[in-house]
């Protein structure tokens, strides 16, 4: 099988299989001249680069797996109480409705654990904008490449790591290393729990890069404590990059975290197959049911098929309406003729018992019932308007409470507010990670805030730390 590993600024073609791993790959090709932040800015040059990679490597362009490593894919771990695929999909759509970065979303998921009668299954919910997927499909079609599936890179990695004995038996952090950055995975009781990725400002093989990645591991350990995770992480696994780079990172981890045992994780025998892109690509080739539920192309086709069905239904309804109108016209002419004959009889009894009068009565009852129905709908709209009037208000009172919680700990600013869901996004910076954790704990103690989510910590150029916190404002907020 052939896979394309596409990041926001580079591309690589890989060939192999799920069980045997990647056996052949192209060089990593920078797309800085035709791609920026995941968006193709020069389609012609993009196609030229892709075609040259396929030609030079002799790769087949049929049934190709597209693996995306991009921030455009939004992920969230959640417990889904439904077993059916349709039920899980609808549950995710409802839970992720607050995401405003996608105008036309496609939802998917990857099942982390099966669950049982007492504990619902855990899934990794996935969201991407439909326009992004369609754009990539159109571009690769122009390049002569037939895309068979579209997977997030994290799903490919989790699918391949599912069978890893070392991760199933330990509470550990797995650091998957790439040339430009890394992704840290947290595994608790043998299951995926959390992940965070970042770009390293230092070159591969440097001491600075080693300590940069070691500090990222420290941040993840602190994150487990702030989230109240009881599992004690006691080891770190390193996967990807080359042996020298892994050795430097291992030495930095040992220096900063002597309590953690550091080991290299080898999923395959060859160095190529253990590279980050190769791991994600091989996992996307599994063809399992879990991988299928995370396939954005499969989801896109599901939506298109549903729309076609609705279109066919709409045409059927129109045909039925036209037929009804024609028959109504014929019936009206017959009734008129019959009434003219009855009028000639000149008897009041005949007029009172005529079908015309009875029909008019039935029409009146139907119109009356319709009026009652529309009145009920109007009342429902009035009720909905009253409910909207009780939504929280992000006014100066809310802002003052944020500043009170942050006093002496951090600086805060409101970056976004979604009035439809009452969701507030706050940017937080502090000199130390612990101060951010203390600030978040103060937020939890306030009656008007519901701390829903906050992203991975990021270290800024001035050695301070930053994090985005998503808050749900309760109805009493600002009132």
C-alpha positions in Angstrom: 0.0 0.0 0.0 1.0 3.6 -0.5 0.3 6.5 1.9 0.9 10.3 1.7 2.0 11.9 5.0 1.0 15.5 4.7 1.8 18.2 7.3 1.2 21.9 7.2 4.4 22.5 5.3 5.8 19.2 4.0 4.9 15.9 2.2 6.4 12.4 2.1 5.3 9.3 0.2 5.6 5.9 2.0 5.0 2.3 0.9 4.5 -0.8 3.0 1.8 -2.5 5.1 0.2 -2.5 8.5 1.9 -5.7 9.8 5.2 -5.4 8.0 5.7 -1.7 8.4 7.0 0.9 5.9 9.6 -0.5 3.6 10.1 2.4 1.2 9.7 6.1 1.3 10.5 9.3 -0.5 12.5 12.1 1.0 10.6 14.6 3.1 9.7 17.4 0.6 9.2 21.0 1.9 6.1 22.7 0.4 7.0 26.1 1.8 6.7 27.7 -1.6 3.2 26.4 -2.3 1.7 25.8 1.1 1.2 27.8 4.2 -0.3 26.7 7.5 -2.0 23.7 5.8 -3.5 25.7 2.9 -2.3 25.3 -0.6 -1.4 28.7 -2.1 0.0 27.5 -5.4 -2.0 24.5 -6.8 0.1 24.1 -9.9 3.4 23.9 -8.1 1.8 21.7 -5.5 0.8 19.2 -8.2 4.2 19.4 -9.8 5.9 18.5 -6.5 3.5 15.6 -5.8 3.9 14.2 -9.3 7.7 14.4 -9.1 7.7 12.5 -5.8 5.5 9.7 -7.2 7.5 9.5 -10.4 11.0 9.5 -8.8 10.0 6.8 -6.3 8.0 4.7 -8.7 5.0 4.8 -6.3 1.5 3.7 -7.5 -1.1 6.5 -7.5 -4.1 4.1 -7.0 -5.9 3.5 -3.6 -3.6 5.9 -1.7 -4.0 6.6 2.0 -3.9 10.3 2.9 -2.6 10.9 6.4 -3.0 14.5 7.8 -0.8 16.0 10.5 -2.5 19.4 10.8 -4.0 21.6 13.5 -7.2 21.7 11.4 -8.2 18.4 12.9 -9.8 19.0 16.3 -9.6 16.1 18.8 -11.2 15.4 22.2 -11.4 12.3 24.4 -14.9 11.6 25.6 -17.2 8.9 26.9 -19.9 7.9 24.5 -22.9 6.1 25.9 -24.0 4.7 22.5 -22.9 1.5 20.8 -24.1 2.1 17.3 -22.0 4.1 14.8 -24.9 6.5 14.1 -25.5 7.0 17.8 -21.8 7.8 18.5 -21.7 10.2 15.5 -24.8 12.1 16.7 -23.4 12.2 20.3 -20.1 13.7 19.1 -21.9 16.2 16.9 -23.9 17.4 19.9 -20.9 17.5 22.3 -18.7 19.3 19.8 -21.2 21.9 18.7 -19.3 24.6 20.5 -16.4 24.2 18.1 -16.5 27.4 15.9 -13.4 26.8 13.8 -15.4 24.6 11.4 -18.2 26.1 9.2 -19.2 22.8 7.7 -17.9 20.0 9.9 -17.2 16.3 9.3 -17.3 14.2 12.5 -15.5 10.9 13.1 -14.1 9.0 16.0 -11.6 6.4 17.0 -12.7 3.9 19.7 -10.1 3.8 22.5 -11.9 1.2 24.7 -15.0 -1.0 24.2 -16.6 -0.2 27.6 -19.2 -2.4 29.4 -22.6 -2.2 31.0 -21.3 0.1 33.8 -18.7 2.2 32.0 -19.4 3.7 28.6 -16.8 3.3 25.8 -14.1 5.9 25.5 -13.6 7.5 22.0 -11.3 10.0 20.5 -13.7 12.4 18.8 -12.5 14.0 15.5 -13.7 17.1 13.7 -12.5 18.7 10.5 -14.0 21.2 8.0 -15.5 19.5 5.0 -14.0 22.1 2.7 -10.4 21.1 3.7 -11.0 17.5 2.8 -12.7 18.3 -0.5 -9.9 20.7 -1.5 -7.2 18.0 -0.9 -9.2 15.4 -2.8 -9.6 17.7 -5.8 -5.9 18.6 -5.8 -4.7 15.0 -5.6 -7.1 14.0 -8.3 -5.5 16.7 -10.6 -2.1 15.2 -9.7 -3.4 11.8 -10.9 -3.5 10.3 -7.4 -6.6 8.3 -6.3 -7.2 8.9 -2.6 -8.9 5.9 -0.9 -9.0 7.2 2.7 -8.2 10.3 4.8 -7.0 9.8 8.3 -5.6 12.1 11.0 -2.0 11.2 11.9 -2.8 10.5 15.5 -5.3 7.8 14.6 -2.6 6.0 12.5 -0.2 6.1 15.5 -2.8 4.9 17.9 -3.9 2.1 15.6 -0.3 0.8 15.3 0.3 1.3 19.1 -2.8 -0.6 20.0 -0.9 -3.9 20.0 2.2 -2.6 21.8 2.8 -4.7 24.9 5.0 -2.2 26.6 2.3 0.5 26.5 -0.5 -1.9 27.6 1.4 -2.9 30.7 2.7 0.5 32.0 1.7 4.0 32.9 4.0 5.8 30.6 4.7 8.8 28.3 5.5 8.0 24.6 7.4 10.8 22.8 7.1 10.4 19.0 10.0 12.4 17.5 10.0 14.1 14.1 12.6 16.3 12.5 10.6 19.5 13.2 8.9 18.6 16.5 7.3 16.0 18.6 4.1 14.5 19.9 3.8 13.4 23.5 1.2 10.6 24.3 0.1 9.8 27.8 -1.0 6.2 28.4 -2.7 5.2 31.7 -3.6 1.6 32.6 -2.7 0.6 29.0 -5.1 3.1 27.4 -4.5 6.4 25.5 -5.4 9.3 27.8 -4.0 12.5 26.3 -1.6 13.9 23.7 0.1 17.2 22.9 2.3 18.2 20.0 4.7 21.1 19.4 7.4 22.3 17.0 10.9 22.5 18.3 12.9 25.6 17.6 16.2 23.7 17.8 17.8 21.4 15.2 17.7 17.6 15.5 20.7 16.2 17.3 21.4 19.3 19.4 21.6 19.5 23.2 19.1 22.3 23.2 16.5 20.2 21.4 17.1 17.4 23.9 16.3 19.6 26.9 13.4 21.2 25.1 11.7 17.8 24.7 12.6 16.8 28.2 10.9 19.9 29.6 7.8 18.9 27.5 7.7 15.6 29.3 7.9 17.4 32.7 5.0 19.6 31.6 2.9 16.5 30.8 3.7 14.9 34.2 2.6 18.1 35.8 -0.6 18.0 33.7 -1.5 14.5 35.1 -1.2 15.9 38.6 -3.4 18.9 37.8 -6.0 16.7 36.3 -6.2 14.5 39.3 -4.9 11.4 37.4 -4.0 8.9 40.0 -1.8 6.7 37.8 1.9 7.3 38.5 3.9 7.7 35.3 7.2 5.9 35.9 8.8 5.7 32.4 9.2 7.4 29.1 9.4 5.7 25.7 11.1 7.3 22.7 10.1 6.5 19.1 11.2 8.1 15.8 14.2 10.2 14.6 17.6 8.6 14.6 19.7 6.9 17.3 21.9 9.9 18.1 18.9 12.2 18.5 17.1 9.7 20.8 20.3 9.3 22.9 20.5 13.1 23.4 16.9 13.3 24.4 17.2 10.3 26.8 20.2 11.9 28.5 18.3 15.2 29.0 15.3 13.3 30.4 17.6 11.4 32.8 19.1 14.8 33.9 15.8 16.5 34.5 13.7 13.5 35.7 16.0 10.9 37.3 12.8 9.2 38.7 11.7 8.3 35.2 13.1 5.3 33.3 13.7 6.1 29.6 13.6 3.4 27.0 13.6 3.3 23.2 10.5 1.8 21.6 11.0 -0.4 18.5 7.9 -1.5 16.7 9.7 -2.8 13.7 13.2 -4.0 13.0 14.2 -1.4 10.4 15.0 2.2 11.4 12.8 3.5 8.5 9.7 1.7 9.8 10.1 3.2 13.2 10.1 6.8 12.0 7.1 9.0 13.1 5.6 9.4 9.6 6.1 5.6 8.9 4.3 4.7 12.1 1.3 6.9 11.3 1.2 5.7 7.7 1.4 2.0 8.6 -1.4 2.4 11.2 -3.6 4.0 8.5 -3.2 0.9 6.4 -4.8 -1.4 9.0 -8.3 -1.4 7.4 -9.9 -2.2 10.8 -13.3 -1.1 11.8 -11.8 1.3 14.3 -9.8 2.9 11.5 -12.8 3.1 9.3 -14.8 5.2 11.8 -12.0 7.8 11.7 -11.8 7.9 7.9 -12.9 11.5 6.9 -13.4 10.4 3.2 -15.8 7.6 4.3 -17.7 10.2 6.4 -17.8 12.6 3.5 -19.3 10.0 1.3 -21.9 9.1 3.9 -23.0 12.8 4.0 -23.1 13.0 0.2 -25.2 9.8 0.0 -27.6 11.1 2.6 -28.0 14.4 0.6 -28.7 12.5 -2.6 -31.4 10.5 -0.8 -32.9 13.7 0.5 -32.8 15.2 -3.0 -34.7 12.1 -4.4 -37.2 12.4 -1.6 -37.7 16.1 -2.4 -38.4 15.3 -6.0 -40.9 12.6 -5.0 -42.7 15.1 -2.8 -42.9 17.7 -5.6 -44.4 15.1 -8.0 -47.0 14.2 -5.4 -47.9 17.8 -4.8 -48.3 18.4 -8.6 -50.5 15.3 -8.9 -52.6 16.5 -6.0 -53.1 20.0 -7.6 -54.2 18.4 -10.9 -56.7 16.1 -9.2 -57.9 18.9 -7.1 -58.6 20.9 -10.2 -60.6 18.1 -11.8 -62.5 17.5 -8.6 -63.4 21.2 -8.4 -64.9 21.1 -12.0 -67.0 18.1 -11.2 -68.2 19.6 -8.0 -69.2 22.8 -9.8 -71.2 20.8 -12.4 -72.9 18.8 -9.7 -73.9 22.0 -7.8 -75.4 23.6 -10.9 -77.7 20.6 -11.3 -78.7 20.7 -7.6 -79.4 24.4 -7.8 -82.1 23.7 -10.4 -83.9 21.4 -8.0 -84.5 24.5 -5.8 -85.0 22.6 -2.6 -83.5 23.6 0.6 -83.0 20.1 1.7 -81.0 19.2 -1.4 -78.7 22.3 -0.8 -78.2 21.5 2.9 -77.2 17.9 2.2 -75.0 18.6 -0.9 -71.4 17.4 -1.0 -70.3 21.0 -1.7 -71.5 22.1 1.7 -70.0 19.1 3.4 -66.7 19.7 1.7 -66.7 23.3 2.7 -67.3 22.3 6.3 -64.4 19.8 6.1 -62.1 22.5 4.6 -63.1 24.9 7.4 -62.2 22.3 10.0 -58.9 21.6 8.3 -58.1 25.3 8.1 -59.0 25.7 11.8 -56.8 22.8 12.8 -53.9 24.4 10.7 -54.5 27.7 12.5 -54.2 26.0 15.9 -51.0 24.2 14.7 -49.4 27.5 13.6 -50.5 29.1 16.8 -48.7 26.3 18.8 -45.6 26.9 16.7 -45.7 30.6 17.4 -46.0 29.9 21.1 -43.0 27.6 20.9 -41.0 30.4 19.3 -42.0 32.8 22.0 -40.9 30.3 24.6 -37.5 29.8 22.8 -37.1 33.6 22.7 -37.7 33.8 26.5 -35.1 31.1 27.0 -32.5 33.0 24.9 -33.2 36.0 27.1 -31.8 34.0 30.0 -28.4 33.3 28.4 -25.4 34.5 30.4 -23.8 38.0 29.7 -20.0 38.3 29.5 -20.0 41.8 30.9 -17.6 43.7 33.2 -18.8 41.6 36.2 -17.5 38.4 34.5 -14.3 40.1 33.5 -13.7 41.4 37.1 -14.2 37.9 38.5 -11.6 36.6 36.0 -9.1 39.2 37.1 -9.8 38.5 40.8 -9.0 34.8 40.2 -5.9 35.7 38.3 -4.6 38.3 40.8 -1.0 37.5 41.8 -0.9 34.4 39.6 -1.4 35.1 36.0 -2.5 37.6 33.4 -5.8 36.8 31.5 -7.6 38.2 28.5 -10.8 37.1 26.8 -10.0 36.0 23.3 -13.4 34.7 22.2 -17.1 34.4 23.2 -19.7 32.1 21.6 -23.1 33.5 22.5 -24.9 30.5 21.0 -23.3 28.1 23.6 -22.3 30.5 26.3 -18.7 29.4 25.9 -15.8 31.8 26.8 -12.2 31.3 25.6 -9.6 32.9 27.9 -5.9 33.3 27.1 -3.8 32.8 30.2 0.0 33.5 30.7 2.1 33.0 33.8 5.7 32.7 34.8 5.2 29.2 36.1 2.9 26.3 35.2 1.8 25.8 38.8 0.4 29.3 38.8 -1.8 28.5 35.8 -3.0 25.4 37.7 -3.8 27.5 40.8 -5.7 30.0 38.6 -7.8 27.2 37.0 -8.5 25.8 40.4 -9.9 29.2 41.5 -12.1 29.3 38.4 -13.6 25.9 39.4 -14.6 27.3 42.8 -16.6 30.2 41.2 -20.4 29.6 40.8 -20.6 31.2 37.4 -17.8 29.2 35.6 -17.8 25.7 34.3 -14.2 24.8 33.2 -14.7 22.6 30.1 -11.3 22.3 28.6 -7.9 23.8 28.4 -5.2 23.0 25.8 -1.6 21.9 26.3 0.8 24.2 27.8 3.1 26.3 25.6 6.3 27.9 26.6 6.8 31.5 25.2 10.0 33.2 24.1 10.3 35.0 27.5 10.2 31.7 29.4 6.6 32.3 30.5 3.8 29.7 30.0 0.6 30.1 28.1 -2.6 28.1 27.8 -6.1 28.6 26.4 -9.0 27.9 28.8 -12.5 27.2 27.6 -15.2 28.2 30.1 -18.9 27.6 30.1 -20.8 30.5 31.5 -23.7 29.5 33.7 -27.0 31.4 33.3 -26.4 33.5 36.3 -23.2 35.0 34.8 -23.4 38.8 34.3 -26.9 39.1 35.8 
